[in-house]
Amino acid sequence: MSESIVTSSPESESQARTPQVVIDDAEIFAAHEGGKLSVGMNSPLDTQRALSIAYTPGVAQVSRAIAADHTLAAKYTWASRLVAVVSDGSAVLGLGDIGPAASLPVMEGKSALFKTFGGLDSIPIVLDTKDPDEIVETLIRLRPTFGAVNLEDISAPRCFEIERRVIEALDCPVMHDDQHGTAIVVLGALFGAVEVLGRDMHALKVVISGAGAAGVACANILIAAGIRDIVVLDSKGIVHSGREDLNTFKAELAASTNPRNLTGGIAEAVNGADMFLGLSAGVVPEEIIATMAPKGIVFALSNPDPEIHPDAARRHAAVVATGRSDFPNQINNVLAFPGVFRGALDAGARRITEKMKVAAAEAIFSVVGDDLAVDHIVPSALDPRVGPAVAEAVAAASQV
């Protein structure tokens, strides 16, 4: 194979554009060979005594104790600190519906991020079904094995129903990261953008392009943060209550957004707007971005191709962010989900609430500190301070 990808050097994020590093296919496939995960031991099995303690006959003592008191499983197994990373492979990255087997490398990567940035063990579980009933039932049956569920790369609108039903069925933290991880980091970045521009966040007119999983969650968290003027677009134009083609979830979105009752398409939505948030694969012409209000904010998060090239967006907007690592202000879910789950598990929380998500966003913004600038509104995805800060904030918010 002769294809290659380009990435950037994390040390150079303050530059207008970071230097690119070419990675060829041979290096990529070599790094994934045999998978990216393995099971490690907390203590070695190097003597007969150690073997007798870890397995038979010693382990029977622990099993008897847990059988008599199920709460002891939290102390004597890894289940209470184990995150299940669950997908059906129906909406993987920008690849679409590629199936469970092809999604497994992504889920392994997610587990590696949990360990690296949250200090949590996790196990990827890919399910050979798209039936919501079967997915929910499977996770109910597997509940004794894990302490939290990270739903991943499940297509909309099924992802909304599946997440809701799993939350209702299980007594542990559950979050669909494509929805809420994105929303948390978007809000954290917005905190940085309005701070560096000296703007009132609550007075912003926000346009969200994309009414899928991430778009719905971003709208909800921005509403929870106090923003009232939000207009959402799907492939057919502005989502408004007068449309008769809306599914249940878009109808709910229409009821909570678009206070000016706008109709039409992207041109009508963006004209005079303060913020454009791109969460779709669509292209936004530069001349439309040019109609935004002064001191505008553009988050063009489609990968690998942003809705508008950052260089073009910067000609009209004061702050520009993307999902890519080779431009400033990368909005990446890894800033959120490891700390969110770590904080929820540390606190013994049974749910991940909107208050916990907003607290996570505030923590992400807090790490930027004195380094805040128009090209540095969020910390680096590799900043080791982010995970602990988010975990602490989420744990504290869970107690309020």
N, C-alpha and C positions, 0 to 999 in steps of 0.2 A: 504494500500500500504506500502511496506517495503523498497522500494528503497531509496537511499540517494545520495546527491552530496557533493563534498568537495570544499571548497573555502579557501581563505587565509585571514590573518589579514593584513590590509593595512599598519599598523605601522611597518611592518617588511620587507619592500621591498628591503632593502639594503642587506639582507641575501642571501646566495647562493640559498636557497629555503625557502619560507615563510611557517610558520606553517599552517597546514590544520585544518579547522573547519568543522565538519560534520553537514550538515543540512538535516533533514529528511523530507519526503514528507508531513507530517502533517503540519509542519511549513510553507512549501512553499505554499501549497494549502490554508492554512488559510490566508496568506498574500495577496493572489489573490482573495479571496472570495468577490463577489460583485464588482470586478474590482478595479483598482488601482487609479482611477481618480474621481474627483467630481468637480462641478462648485462652485467657491467661489464668494462672494460679495465684492465689493469695499466699499460699505457703507450699513449699516443695514436698513431693512424695518421694523422698530419698531414703527412707528407712522403713523397716517392717512396722515399727510403732506408728509412724506417720500414716502409713497405709491403713492400719487398723483404726486410727482415729477418723480419717477422712471418709473411709468406706466401711465395709463390714469388718468387725461387728459394731464399731463405735457409732456409725451413722444411725443405727437402729434406735439408739437412745434418743437422738434428736427427733427422729420421725415419730416415736411414741409420744414425746412431749408435745409436738405440734398437733398430733391427732387428739390429744386431750385438751389442748388450748390452741386454737387456730391462729390467735393473734401472735403467737411466738414465731410464725413464719416470717414476719417482718424483721425479726432479729437474727434468725438462724438460716435464712436463705437470701438470695439476691433479688427476689421477686419485687420487693417494695422499692428498690432502686433501679429496676430494669424498665426501660422504655421499649415498647413494641413499635417499630416503624412499619406501618401497614399500607400497602398499595394494591390496587388491581391492575395497574399498568395502563390505565385508560387515558391519562393526560400527563404524560411524562415530559418535563421540560418543554422545549418547543417541538418535540418529536411527535406528540399526539398519542394516539392509541396504539402502543407497540406491544402490549401484552405483559403478563407478569414476569416471564423469564428475562425479557429484555430490560425490564425495569429494575431488576435485582442489583445491577451495578450501582444505580443511583441510590437505592435504599442502603446498600453497603456504605456508600459515601456518606449518607446521612448519619449512619451509626458512628462512623469515624469522626464526624464533626461533633456529635454528642459527647464522645469521649474526650476529644481534644479541647473543646471550648466549654463543656459543662461538667466534665469529670463523671459522666454517667455512662453506665453500661447500657447497651441497647441491642436489639436483635431485629434484623429485617425479616418481615413476613410478607410474601407476595402471594396473593390469592387468585386462583384460577376460576374466578367468577366475577360477574358484574352485577349480580342480583343483590340489591340492598338487604333483603331478608337473609340471604346466605352469609353476607359479610358480617352483619350484626350478630347473627347466631354464632358464627365462628368465634368472634371476639368474646362473646359471653362465655362460651365453653373454654376458651383459653385464659380467662381472667385470673385463675390462680398462678399463672406463669409470670405475670408482669405487674408493674405498679403504675404504669401510665401508657397512653396510646397516642402516638403521633401519626395521624392520617396524612397520607402523602399522595400527590399525583392521581387523584380521583376526579373524574370529569364532572363538570356542572351540567345540570342542576342536581345530579344524584348526590354529589358531595355534601350538599346542605342537609338533605334528609338523612344520609348515613351518619354524619357528625351528630346531628340532633338526637337520633335514636341511640347511638352508642353512648352519648353523654347521659341520656336518661337511664340506660340499662346498666351502666357500670358505676361503681363507687370509687372512681379514681380519676385523676386528671386526663382529659381528652382534648386534643386540639388538632384541627386540620391546618397544617402549616401553610399551605398555599393560600389559604384565606388570611389567617390571623398573624402569621409570622410576617408576611408582606405588610399587612396593615400596621403592625407595631413599628416596623422600621420606617415606613412612610411617615407615620406620625412623629417619630423621633427626629427624622430629617426635617420635617416641617417646623418643629420647634427651633431647630438650628437656623432655618431659612428666615423665619420671621424675626428671630433675635438679631441676626446679623443685618437685616434690612430695617430694623426698627418699626416693624409693622404689627398691627393688632390682628392676631390670628382669627379671632372670633368674627371679625368684619370681612374676612376674605370671601370672594366669590370663587368657588372651586368647581372645576369641570373634571369629571372622571370618564375617560374613554375606555370602556370595557365593563360589561355588567355580568361577568362571570364570577368565579369564586373570589378572586382577589378584589375585584371591583366592589362587590357587595360588602365584603368585610372592611375595606377601606372606607366606604361610605359610612358604615356603622360606627367605626372607631372615631372618625372625624366628627360625627354627630355627638358621640359620647364626650368628645373633647370640647364641645361647645360651638362648633361651626354649624351654621344654620342654612347658608346659601350654597347648596350642592346640587349640581346638575350632572346626571349620569347618561352616558350614551351607550347604546348597543349597536349592532350591525345595521339596524333599521332607523337609527336616529335617536333623538332625545327620548328617554324613558319618562313618560308622563301618564297621568291617570286616565286620559282620554283614549289611550290606545287599547284596542281590543285583542291584541296578539301577545299579551304578556302572560308568562307563566306565573305561578303563585308567588315565587320569590321576587320576580321583577315587579309584580303588582304591589307587594309590600314595600319595595324600594321606591316605587312611584309615590306611595302614600307618605313617605318620610323625607322626600327630597323635592327639588324643583319648586321652591316656594313662589317663584315669579311666573310659574305656569308657562315656561317656554315650550315651544314646539319647533320642529324642523330638524336640522342636522348639526354637524360639527361647527359650521360657520356661525350659526345662530348661538350656539352654546358658548363658544370661545370668545366671541366679540365682547370686549370689556371685562373679561374674567381676570382674576388675580393669580390663579393657579391652574395649570393644566397637569393632570396626572394620567399618564398613558399606561394602560394595563391590557393592551390588545396588540394584535399583530398588524394593525392598520398603519397607514402612512398619513402624517399630518403635514400639509404644505406649509412652507415657511410664511407665505402671505397670510395664512390664517393665524399663526402664532403672532404675527406682527400686529394683529388687531387687539391683543391683550392690553390690559391696563398697564400704566407705568409701574416699574419695580416688580415685574412679574416673576413668577416661580414656575419652572417647567421641570417635572419629573417624568422623563421618557424612559419607561422601564422595560419595554419589550426587548427580548434577547433572541438572537444576537444583534438584531437591527433595531435600534430605538425608533420610535414613531417619527422623530425628527432628529437629524444629526445634531449633536451638541454644539458644534461650531455655528450652525445656522441658528439654533435656538438662542445662543448667547448674544446674537445681534439684536435681539428684541427682549430678552428676559434677563433679570439681574442675577438669578440663581438657577443653575441647571444641574440636574442629577440624572444618572442612568443606572442600569443594573450591571454595567460592565466595569471591569477592573482597570481598563486602560484609559479611563477618563476620571476626573475628580468626582467626588461625591457618589461613590458606589453604594446603592441601596441594596443590601444583601440580607436575606433571611437569617444567615448565620449569626448576625448581631443579636437576634432575638431568641430563637427557639431553644438553644442549649440552656440559657439562663432562666427562661420562663419555666421549663420543666424542672430544672434544678431547684428553683425557688419554690415551686408548687410542692415538690416531693419533700424538700427540707421542712416545709411548714405543715406537712400532712394534709394538704388541701385536697378536697374531693372534686373541686371544680376549678377551672381557670376562668375567672370572671372578667368583665369589661374593665373593672377597676384595676385588676392585676395587669391587664394588657396596657392600659394607659400608664401605669407605674413603670412598666418595662420600657416604654417609649421615653419617658422622662429620664430614666436611668441611662439609656443609650445617649441621649443628648448631654447629660451631665458629664460624661467621660470626655467630651470634646473640650470643655473648659476654656482656658485662655487661648487655645489654638483655633477657636472659631473664626472662620473666614468664609467668603462667598464660595471658595473652592474647597472648604473643609467644614461642612455642616454636620457630618456624621464621622465617627471614628472609623479607623481601618477595620476590616473584617478580621485582621490578624492581631488586633490590639488585645493583649491578655487581660486588660482591666474590665472589658465589657461583660463577659460572662458572670463574674462574681458580682458586679454592680447590679446587673439585671436580676440575678438570683436573690440578692438581698432585698431589692425593692419589691419584687413579686411576693416574697415570703412575708414582708411587712404588710403589704396591701391585702394579703389573704386573711389577715387577722382583724382587719377593720370592718 
